[in-house]
Amino acid sequence: MKSNKIFLSILAALAAGTLIGIIIAPEKGSITRKNIVGKGEDYLDELKDKYEGILEVINKKVQSTWNEAEELVAKNKANLEDHKNISL
């Protein structure tokens, strides 16, 4: 959990530094605002891509676990039926 906090802190510091750099840049306000919006959209797109990647990994792991569970259930049902037949 600490590495997540460190990563978020670094990301926040980078974002703050970028914004400060853009704000004190010698450009017109309208250009500066467009730059800020553009950077924000870029960061949002990157975050969305990472989020989708994480969801994909989670979905694959869940599906794999589900398949393993189904195989175990089927195997145990077969074993149970074999033991019932042996007992009779």
N, C-alpha and C positions, 0 to 999 in steps of 0.2 A: 504494500500500500504506500510505503514511503516513496518508492520510485515514481508512482503516479503523481504524488504531490510535487515532487521535484520537477517532473516533466511539465506539469501544469504551471508551476512557478516560472520555469524558463520560458515557456510559451507566452505567458502573460508579460514577462519582461521584454521579450522580443517584440511583442505587439505594441507595448507602451513605447519602446524605443523607436519603433517605426513610425508611430503616430506623432511623436514629438519631432522626429526628423522631418516629417512631411509638413507639420504645422509651421516650423521655423524656416522652411525652405523659402527662397525668394521668388515665389510664384504667386499669381493672382489667386484670390480666395476660391474662385469657381474651379480652377484647375486643381487646387489643393483638395477641395471637397471631392472632385471626381476621382482623384488618386486614392483618397481614403476609402471611398465606396468601392473602387476597383480592387484594392487590397483586401477589403473585407469580403468581397465576393470570392476572391481567390482562396482566402483562408477557409471560407465556408465550403467551397467546392472540395478542397483537400480534406476537410473534416468529414464531409459527406462520403467521400471515397473510402476513407479509413473506417468509418462506421459501417458501410456496406461490406467491406472486407471482413470486419470482425463478425458481423452477422452471418456471413457466408461460412466462416470457420465454425461458428457456434452451431449453425444448422447442420453442417457435415458431421460434427461430433455427436449431436443429438440423434441424427439419423443412424449413425453407426452404432450408438448405444442401444437405440430402439431395435435395430436388426439383431444385435447380439442377444438382447432380452427375448425377442421372439424365438430365436434359435434355442435358447436355454429352456424356454417354456415348452416348446415342441419336443425337445429331447427328454425333459422330465416327464411329460405326458406319456411318451412312449415307454419310458422306464417304469412308470406307475402301472401302465397297462400290462407290461411284461410281468411285474410282480403280482398283479391281481391274478393273472392266468396261472402263474406258478403255484400260488396259494390254494387255488381251487383244486 
